[in-house]
Amino acid sequence: MYPNLYYLFEDLFGIEIHFLKIFQTFGFMVALSFLLAAYYFTKELARKQAEGLLQASTKKTLIGAPASVTELITSAILGFIIFYKLVFVVFNFSAFTQDTQGFLLSTHGNLTGGIIGAVLMAYLKYREKEKIKLPAPEWREETVNAADHVGNMTIIAAIAGLSGAKLFDIFESIDSFLADPWGTIFSFSGLTMYGGLIVGSAAVLIYARKNKLILTPVIDACAPGLMLAYGVGRVGCHLSGDGDWGIANTAPNTSFLPDWMWAYNYPHNVIHAGELIPGCTDKYCTQLVPPVYPTPLYEAIICITLFFVLWTLRHRIKTAGVLFCTYLIFNGIERFFIEKIRVNNTYTIAGFAITQAEIIATILFLLGIAGVFYFRKKGKDKFHL
């Protein structure tokens, strides 16, 4: 496994780049998933606007005004936080590479660096506004295309999605949270994908509504990218060994799959789970015994394949809203059945043991089915194979 990019480059290319230890593999793949989703979302929004399904809007912007007190204070605070950490990292780089997450989430920093950063960023904001200052500030009307909102939507989805993923993980593992609230909240492991999907999507829809975007074309436009982002995120889960793996699998491999896809022990996993690897002296020296189903890999393959299916169907499904409902159906089916071989906490409902993800997957599936009927009834059916 590759807890950070250092291990990945060392294994693939045989070179040691110690600086790469600060880049966690899971975090890198999550960032990549957001960028890919944003790229395909942008393409679809632009296409739908060209087809007349979405319209450009206008907004008034104040041009030529000096920097406001709020802008200067915001820049100063941002500069303080960045330089408070950055200067401290420069003088403690070795320790930083050994525990990047701990360093970033701690209160440790360099006060002098923070003050310098605050003054510098406030000054740069002041100079930036002075360069475009007018004798009399004026309001100007600017055209905003649908795709121009993607940057804001991506930031909103990232913040809300990560918060939702952590919140749902806390609900699912309440005992761990009660035992170590601070460590649980600020740990990047154990994020619940469905929590991120639900909270992130809700935040984006609120933003779209606030900016007067028609929701049905917007949700259709984001459907393929959401599926791709989920698949790429699962690649990160698999490569880092973040604990989102399957149940123990000691059965002999009678399938067409290679042994490492049938059962895997996740050596050097990022959460230090399992037994010590003989002879290993590194920071990450554990592996699972017995091996387990590599469910993140299965989900990555399935969801990336489903992305291509949705990307093809986007031209063939003409009824607004149906493509997104198809995504919900695919997502619900995939996750419900993969849960059968995943490690998860269960709830007992009517005598049946069921996981949080199975409940949500069932709800998404039913919403998808109901949505298809609703949108097809609401608008003329134009599905063409």
C-alpha positions as CSV (number, residue, x, y, z in Angstrom):
1,M,0.0,0.0,0.0
2,Y,1.0,3.6,-0.4
3,P,0.2,5.8,2.7
4,N,1.6,8.8,0.8
5,L,3.1,9.5,-2.6
6,Y,6.6,8.8,-1.4
7,Y,5.8,5.1,-1.3
8,L,4.1,5.2,-4.6
9,F,7.0,6.7,-6.5
10,E,9.5,4.5,-4.7
11,D,7.6,1.4,-5.7
12,L,6.8,2.4,-9.3
13,F,10.0,4.2,-10.2
14,G,12.6,3.1,-7.6
15,I,13.3,6.6,-6.6
16,E,13.1,8.2,-3.1
17,I,11.6,11.7,-3.0
18,H,11.2,12.4,0.7
19,F,9.3,15.6,0.0
20,L,6.4,13.5,-1.3
21,K,5.8,12.2,2.2
22,I,3.7,15.3,2.9
23,F,1.1,14.3,0.2
24,Q,-1.2,11.6,1.5
25,T,-2.3,9.2,-1.2
26,F,-6.0,9.3,-0.1
27,G,-6.1,13.1,0.0
28,F,-4.4,13.3,-3.4
29,M,-7.0,11.0,-4.9
30,V,-9.9,12.8,-3.3
31,A,-8.6,16.1,-4.7
32,L,-8.2,14.5,-8.1
33,S,-11.8,13.2,-7.9
34,F,-13.1,16.7,-7.3
35,L,-11.1,18.1,-10.2
36,L,-12.4,15.4,-12.6
37,A,-16.0,15.9,-11.5
38,A,-15.6,19.6,-11.9
39,Y,-14.2,19.1,-15.4
40,Y,-17.1,17.0,-16.7
41,F,-19.6,19.1,-14.8
42,T,-18.3,22.1,-16.7
43,K,-18.5,20.4,-20.0
44,E,-22.1,19.3,-19.4
45,L,-23.3,22.7,-18.1
46,A,-21.8,24.4,-21.2
47,R,-23.5,21.9,-23.5
48,K,-26.9,22.3,-21.8
49,Q,-26.6,26.1,-22.0
50,A,-25.8,25.8,-25.7
51,E,-28.9,23.6,-26.1
52,G,-31.0,26.3,-24.4
53,L,-31.7,24.2,-21.2
54,L,-29.8,26.7,-19.1
55,Q,-29.5,30.5,-19.4
56,A,-26.7,32.9,-18.7
57,S,-27.4,35.4,-15.9
58,T,-26.1,38.8,-15.1
59,K,-24.7,40.3,-11.9
60,K,-23.7,43.8,-10.8
61,T,-20.1,44.2,-9.6
62,L,-18.6,47.3,-8.0
63,I,-15.5,48.3,-9.9
64,G,-12.8,50.7,-8.8
65,A,-13.5,50.8,-5.1
66,P,-10.6,50.7,-2.6
67,A,-10.0,47.7,-0.4
68,S,-12.7,47.4,2.3
69,V,-11.9,46.8,6.0
70,T,-13.5,43.4,5.6
71,E,-11.3,42.4,2.7
72,L,-8.1,43.6,4.5
73,I,-9.0,41.7,7.7
74,T,-9.9,38.5,5.7
75,S,-6.6,38.7,3.9
76,A,-4.7,39.3,7.1
77,I,-6.3,36.3,8.8
78,L,-5.6,34.1,5.8
79,G,-2.0,35.2,5.7
80,F,-1.5,34.7,9.4
81,I,-2.8,31.1,9.2
82,I,-0.7,30.2,6.2
83,F,2.6,31.7,7.4
84,Y,2.0,30.6,11.0
85,K,2.2,27.0,9.7
86,L,4.5,27.5,6.8
87,V,7.4,29.1,8.6
88,F,7.1,26.4,11.4
89,V,7.2,23.7,8.8
90,V,10.3,25.1,7.2
91,F,12.2,24.9,10.5
92,N,10.8,21.5,11.4
93,F,10.5,19.9,8.0
94,S,11.8,16.4,9.0
95,A,9.2,16.1,11.8
96,F,6.5,17.5,9.4
97,T,7.1,14.7,6.8
98,Q,6.8,12.1,9.5
99,D,3.4,13.3,10.7
100,T,2.0,15.7,8.1
101,Q,-1.6,15.4,9.3
102,G,-0.7,15.8,12.9
103,F,1.3,18.9,12.2
104,L,-1.4,20.6,10.1
105,L,-4.1,19.9,12.7
106,S,-2.1,20.9,15.7
107,T,-1.9,24.4,17.3
108,H,1.8,24.5,16.7
109,G,3.2,27.3,14.5
110,N,5.5,30.3,14.3
111,L,4.0,33.5,15.7
112,T,6.5,35.8,14.0
113,G,5.8,34.1,10.7
114,G,2.1,34.5,11.2
115,I,2.4,38.2,11.9
116,I,4.6,38.8,8.8
117,G,2.1,36.8,6.7
118,A,-0.9,38.8,8.0
119,V,0.8,42.1,7.2
120,L,2.0,40.9,3.8
121,M,-1.3,39.5,2.6
122,A,-3.2,42.6,3.8
123,Y,-0.7,44.8,2.0
124,L,-1.0,42.8,-1.2
125,K,-4.8,43.0,-1.1
126,Y,-4.5,46.8,-0.6
127,R,-2.1,47.1,-3.6
128,E,-4.3,44.9,-5.8
129,K,-7.4,47.2,-5.2
130,E,-5.3,50.4,-5.6
131,K,-4.2,49.3,-9.1
132,I,-7.8,49.3,-10.4
133,K,-9.1,52.1,-8.2
134,L,-11.3,54.7,-10.0
135,P,-11.9,58.3,-9.1
136,A,-15.6,57.3,-8.7
137,P,-16.3,53.6,-8.2
138,E,-19.1,52.3,-10.5
139,W,-21.4,49.3,-10.8
140,R,-21.0,47.2,-13.9
141,E,-23.1,44.4,-15.2
142,E,-21.4,41.2,-16.0
143,T,-22.6,38.0,-17.8
144,V,-22.3,34.8,-15.9
145,N,-22.6,31.6,-17.8
146,A,-23.9,28.4,-16.2
147,A,-20.4,26.8,-16.3
148,D,-18.9,29.8,-14.5
149,H,-20.5,28.6,-11.3
150,V,-18.5,25.3,-11.3
151,G,-15.6,26.8,-9.3
152,N,-17.8,28.0,-6.5
153,M,-19.8,24.7,-6.6
154,T,-16.7,22.6,-6.4
155,I,-15.4,24.5,-3.3
156,I,-18.8,24.3,-1.7
157,A,-19.1,20.5,-2.5
158,A,-15.6,19.9,-1.1
159,I,-16.2,21.7,2.2
160,A,-19.8,20.4,2.7
161,G,-18.9,17.0,1.3
162,L,-15.9,16.4,3.7
163,S,-18.0,17.7,6.6
164,G,-20.9,15.4,5.7
165,A,-18.5,12.4,5.3
166,K,-17.1,13.0,8.7
167,L,-20.5,13.6,10.3
168,F,-22.0,10.4,8.9
169,D,-18.8,8.5,10.1
170,I,-19.4,9.8,13.6
171,F,-23.0,8.6,13.5
172,E,-21.8,5.2,12.3
173,S,-19.0,4.9,14.9
174,I,-20.4,6.8,17.9
175,D,-18.4,4.7,20.4
176,S,-15.1,5.8,18.8
177,F,-16.2,9.4,18.8
178,L,-17.2,9.3,22.5
179,A,-13.8,7.8,23.3
180,D,-11.8,10.3,21.4
181,P,-13.9,13.2,20.1
182,W,-11.0,15.5,19.0
183,G,-9.1,12.7,17.3
184,T,-12.2,11.4,15.5
185,I,-13.2,14.8,14.2
186,F,-9.8,15.7,12.8
187,S,-8.9,12.3,11.4
188,F,-8.9,12.0,7.6
189,S,-9.5,8.3,7.8
190,G,-12.9,6.6,8.1
191,L,-14.8,9.1,5.9
192,T,-18.3,8.0,4.9
193,M,-18.7,8.4,1.1
194,Y,-22.5,8.6,1.3
195,G,-22.3,11.4,3.9
196,G,-20.1,13.4,1.6
197,L,-22.5,12.7,-1.4
198,I,-25.7,13.7,0.4
199,V,-24.4,16.8,2.2
200,G,-22.2,18.0,-0.7
201,S,-25.1,17.6,-3.2
202,A,-27.5,19.4,-0.9
203,A,-25.2,22.3,-0.6
204,V,-24.6,22.6,-4.3
205,L,-28.4,22.4,-5.0
206,I,-28.9,25.3,-2.5
207,Y,-26.3,27.3,-4.3
208,A,-27.8,26.5,-7.7
209,R,-31.3,27.6,-6.5
210,K,-29.9,30.8,-5.0
211,N,-28.3,31.6,-8.3
212,K,-31.5,30.9,-10.2
213,L,-30.2,27.9,-12.1
214,I,-32.9,25.4,-13.2
215,L,-32.2,22.3,-11.1
216,T,-33.1,19.4,-13.4
217,P,-30.5,20.3,-16.0
218,V,-28.0,20.9,-13.3
219,I,-28.5,17.6,-11.5
220,D,-28.3,15.8,-14.9
221,A,-25.1,17.6,-15.7
222,C,-23.4,16.5,-12.5
223,A,-24.5,12.8,-12.6
224,P,-21.6,11.4,-14.7
225,G,-19.0,13.4,-12.8
226,L,-20.4,12.3,-9.4
227,M,-20.1,8.6,-10.4
228,L,-16.5,9.2,-11.7
229,A,-15.5,11.1,-8.5
230,Y,-16.8,8.2,-6.4
231,G,-14.8,5.7,-8.4
232,V,-11.6,7.7,-8.2
233,G,-12.1,8.3,-4.5
234,R,-12.3,4.5,-4.0
235,V,-9.0,4.2,-5.8
236,G,-7.6,6.4,-3.1
237,C,-9.2,4.1,-0.4
238,H,-7.6,1.1,-2.0
239,L,-4.1,2.5,-2.6
240,S,-3.8,3.9,1.0
241,G,-5.5,1.1,2.8
242,D,-7.8,3.4,4.8
243,G,-9.9,0.7,6.4
244,D,-12.8,0.7,3.8
245,W,-12.1,-2.9,2.8
246,G,-14.1,-6.1,2.9
247,I,-14.6,-8.9,5.3
248,A,-12.0,-11.7,5.7
249,N,-11.7,-13.9,2.6
250,T,-10.0,-17.3,3.2
251,A,-11.9,-19.2,0.5
252,P,-9.7,-20.6,-2.3
253,N,-9.7,-18.5,-5.5
254,T,-11.8,-20.3,-8.0
255,S,-12.7,-17.2,-9.9
256,F,-11.1,-15.6,-13.0
257,L,-9.6,-12.9,-10.8
258,P,-5.9,-12.8,-9.9
259,D,-5.2,-13.7,-6.3
260,W,-4.6,-10.0,-5.3
261,M,-8.0,-9.1,-6.5
262,W,-9.7,-12.1,-4.8
263,A,-8.1,-11.5,-1.4
264,Y,-5.7,-8.9,-0.2
265,N,-3.9,-8.2,3.0
266,Y,-3.3,-4.4,2.5
267,P,0.4,-4.3,3.6
268,H,1.7,-1.0,5.0
269,N,-1.9,0.3,5.3
270,V,-2.3,3.9,6.5
271,I,-4.4,3.1,9.6
272,H,-1.8,0.6,11.0
273,A,-4.4,-2.2,11.1
274,G,-3.5,-5.9,11.4
275,E,-0.3,-7.6,12.4
276,L,3.3,-6.5,12.2
277,I,5.2,-7.3,9.0
278,P,8.3,-9.4,9.8
279,G,11.5,-7.4,9.3
280,C,9.7,-4.1,8.6
281,T,11.2,-1.0,10.3
282,D,9.2,1.7,8.6
283,K,6.4,3.8,10.1
284,Y,3.7,1.7,8.3
285,C,4.5,-1.9,9.2
286,T,1.2,-3.8,9.4
287,Q,-0.9,-6.0,7.2
288,L,-4.2,-7.8,7.5
289,V,-4.2,-11.4,8.6
290,P,-6.3,-13.1,7.2
291,P,-6.6,-11.2,3.9
292,V,-9.9,-9.5,3.0
293,Y,-12.0,-8.8,-0.1
294,P,-10.5,-5.6,-1.7
295,T,-13.9,-3.9,-2.0
296,P,-12.6,-0.4,-2.7
297,L,-11.0,-1.8,-5.8
298,Y,-14.2,-3.5,-6.8
299,E,-16.2,-0.3,-6.3
300,A,-13.6,1.7,-8.3
301,I,-13.9,-0.6,-11.3
302,I,-17.7,-0.7,-11.2
303,C,-18.2,3.0,-10.7
304,I,-15.7,4.2,-13.3
305,T,-17.4,1.8,-15.7
306,L,-20.8,3.2,-14.8
307,F,-19.4,6.7,-15.5
308,F,-18.8,5.7,-19.1
309,V,-22.3,4.3,-19.2
310,L,-23.8,7.6,-17.9
311,W,-21.6,9.6,-20.2
312,T,-23.0,7.7,-23.2
313,L,-26.6,7.9,-22.0
314,R,-26.4,11.7,-21.5
315,H,-27.1,12.1,-25.2
316,R,-29.8,9.5,-25.4
317,I,-31.9,10.4,-22.4
318,K,-33.7,13.6,-23.3
319,T,-36.2,13.9,-20.4
320,A,-34.7,16.3,-17.8
321,G,-34.0,14.7,-14.4
322,V,-34.0,11.1,-15.7
323,L,-30.2,10.8,-16.1
324,F,-29.7,11.8,-12.5
325,C,-32.3,9.3,-11.4
326,T,-30.5,6.7,-13.4
327,Y,-27.3,7.6,-11.5
328,L,-29.2,7.2,-8.2
329,I,-30.4,3.7,-9.3
330,F,-26.9,2.6,-10.4
331,N,-25.3,4.0,-7.2
332,G,-27.9,2.3,-4.9
333,I,-27.6,-1.1,-6.5
334,E,-23.8,-1.0,-6.6
335,R,-23.4,0.0,-3.0
336,F,-26.2,-2.2,-1.6
337,F,-24.6,-5.4,-2.9
338,I,-21.0,-4.5,-2.2
339,E,-22.0,-4.0,1.5
340,K,-22.6,-7.7,1.7
341,I,-18.8,-8.3,1.7
342,R,-17.7,-5.0,3.4
343,V,-16.7,-4.4,7.0
344,N,-19.2,-2.1,8.6
345,N,-21.2,-1.4,11.8
346,T,-24.8,-2.7,11.6
347,Y,-28.1,-1.7,13.0
348,T,-30.8,-4.2,13.9
349,I,-34.1,-3.3,12.3
350,A,-37.1,-5.7,12.6
351,G,-34.7,-8.5,13.4
352,F,-32.5,-7.8,10.4
353,A,-28.9,-6.6,10.6
354,I,-28.4,-3.8,8.2
355,T,-25.7,-1.2,7.6
356,Q,-26.0,2.6,7.3
357,A,-24.9,2.4,3.7
358,E,-27.5,-0.3,2.9
359,I,-30.2,1.9,4.3
360,I,-29.0,4.9,2.2
361,A,-28.5,2.8,-0.9
362,T,-32.0,1.5,-0.7
363,I,-33.4,5.0,-0.3
364,L,-31.4,6.2,-3.3
365,F,-32.5,3.3,-5.4
366,L,-36.2,3.9,-4.5
367,L,-35.8,7.7,-5.1
368,G,-34.2,6.9,-8.5
369,I,-37.1,4.6,-9.5
370,A,-39.7,7.1,-8.3
371,G,-37.8,10.0,-10.0
372,V,-37.8,8.3,-13.4
373,F,-41.6,7.8,-13.3
374,Y,-42.1,11.4,-12.0
375,F,-39.9,13.1,-14.6
376,R,-41.2,10.9,-17.4
377,K,-44.8,11.8,-16.4
378,K,-43.9,15.5,-16.0
379,G,-42.3,15.8,-19.4
380,K,-42.8,14.0,-22.6
381,D,-40.7,10.8,-22.7
382,K,-37.8,11.1,-25.1
383,F,-35.7,8.2,-24.3
384,H,-33.9,6.8,-27.3
385,L,-31.6,3.8,-27.6
